[in-house]
């Protein structure tokens, strides 16, 4: 990456919010800016600064090509965390998925996440006898529980990039995560373009950063 230029004040805000979560509850930082102003570069700079500190990281990346794909950022993150490979047989994929789940809730969350990731359970768990509404509600709750389980082990850095491209269900989960982070050790960094109106601005544990263009110097 190229050197970070002209963003010292912004990275200082992020580092102070990270320090704040150690002293109390979790923090949320909203970073807005036009394309190309460095929202992702700022997130990468924060990662660089925290690389020596023990923490867990959750990264969710939204895309204009998957705006209608329900929970796509969470599907990709789970697959990446479990190191799933297309060539893996279903049994191996399921083993990898179980390995990243909180042991206390594995029997409840594994079938839900396997369904979300289109991994056959292979009879390891009974079929989900749930209505679509029940399955959706429990899946969202399981995503929140997974966040909390990680945060109970070490502080969590949650990166949710390009929220303006997120599908409605992913935004619903993000809304719940913003509220849950308040009581957990961690920092959520959410990036988006100015046309997106973030509903969390003004909450006591939320800080907003609006990136401007750099001065010619």
N, C-alpha and C positions, 0 to 999 in steps of 0.2 A: 504494500500500500504506500501511496505517497504520504509525505509528512502531513500531520494535521496543522492547518494554518488558520489563524484568526478565530479559533473557537475555544480559546483558553477559558473564558468566562463560562461557556456552556458546559465544558467538561468538568469544571469546578462545581457547578450546580449538581451535576450527576453524582460526583464523588461525595459531595456533602449529603445528598439524599441517601446514598448507599451507607454512609456513616450513621445517618439518622436511624436507619432500620435496626442497627445494632443496639441503639440506645432505647428504642421503643418499638412501635409497630412498623409494619411495612410501608413502603412509599411507592407512588406511581408518578412517572414523569411522561408528559405528553410532548412530543417533538413534532411540530408541523413545519412545512416548508415546501416551496415549489420543487419540481423535479430537478435533480442535479445540484442542489444546494448543500448536500452532505449529510442527510439524515442517517443513512446507513453507515457512512464514514464515522459519524459521531458515535453510533452504537458500537462499531468495531473498536474505536478508541477506548470506550469504556471497558470492553472485553480485555483489551491489552492491559489496561491499568489494574484489572482485577485478577489477572491470570495467576498471580502468586498467592491469592487469598482462597482458602477453602470455600467452595460454593458449588451449587448445582445450577445448571443452565437449561432453560427451556426456550427454544427458538421456534417461532411460528411465522412463516412467510406467506403473505397473500399474493395472488397473481391475477391479472386481468383475464387470463385464460380459464380461470376456474371459479369465477364469481357465482356460478350456479351449482357448484359442487359442494354439497353439504359437508361441513366440518373438514374440508380439504386441508387447511393448515395443521389441524390436529392429527389427521390421518398420516400426513407426511412426517410430522414430528415423532409420532409413535413408531413408525417404521424405521426412521433414522436412529432413534434411541435404542431400538431392539436389534439394529443392524440386520434387518431383513434383506434377503437377496432374492431376486426373481427365481433363481435356480434352486433355492431351498425347497425341499419337500414340505408339505403342510405340517408334518409332525415336528420338523426342525423349526419352522416358523413359530409354531405354537410354543415350543420350548423356549425360544428366544423371547417371545412376548411375555411369558410367565416370569422370566428372569428379571424383568425390569419393573414388575408390579409389586406393590406393597404386600408382603406375605399375609398380613392380617386380613386383607380383603380380597385375596387372589381368587377365591372360589366365586365371588360375586362379580369382580371386574373382568376377569379373563374372558368369559363368554361374551360379554358386551363389547370389549375391545376387539376380540376375534371377529365378531360380526361386522364391526366398523371397518376392519382391515380386510374383510372378505377371506378370512382364514378358516377352513373347515375345522371344527372341533374334534372330529374323528371319534366321537363317542366318549371323549374324556370328560365332558360335562353334558348333562341332559339338555335337550333343545330348549331354547328360550320360549316359554309359554306366556308371552306378553303381547299386549296390543301395541300398535305402533306408537301410541302416545306414551304408554308405560315404558317402552324400550328407550324412547327418546329422553324421557325424564331421567331414567336411571343412568343412561350413558353420560348425560351432562353432569349428573352428580358424581359419577365415577371419575370424570376428568378433573373435577374440583378436588375430590379426595386424593387423587394422585399428586396434585400440586401440594396439598397440605402434607401428605406423607413425606415428600421430598424436603419440604421446608422444615419439618420436625427433625431432620437429620443434619441439615446445614442450610445456610441462607441460600435463597433462590434468586437468580437473575433471570427474569422473564422478558424476552424480547418478542414483541409482536409488531412486525413490520408491514407497512402499507395497508393499514386498517381500512382505507377507503375502498379497497378491492375485496374485502371480506364478505362472505355470504352471511345471510341474516342469522343463521344458527350459530356460526362462529362468533358473530358479534354478541349474541346472547350469552355464550359461554364467557367471552371476554368481559362482559359487563359483570357477570357473577364473580370472575376472578379478581377484578378490580376491587370489589367489595371484600372478598375473602383475604386478599393480600393485606388489607388493613390490620388484621390480627396475626399476621405471620412475619417471620424474619425474611425479608426479601425486598427486591425492587423490581417493579414492572416498568419497562420502557416501551412506549407505544408510539410508532411513527405513522404519519399520514400527511396528505396534501391539504392545503388550506380549505378546499371546498368541502371537506368532510367536517361536520360539526360534532366534535367529541362530546358525548353527554356527561363526561366525568369532570369536566373543568369546573372548578369552584369547590370541589370536595376538599375536606380538611387535609387529607393525606395525598393530594394531587398537586403537582407543580407543572406549569405549562412553559414551554420554550418555543418561541417562534423564530425560526432561522431567517435571517436577512441575507441579502447578497453581500459578499465581501467588498470592502472599500478597495479602490484601485491599488493602493499601496500594498 
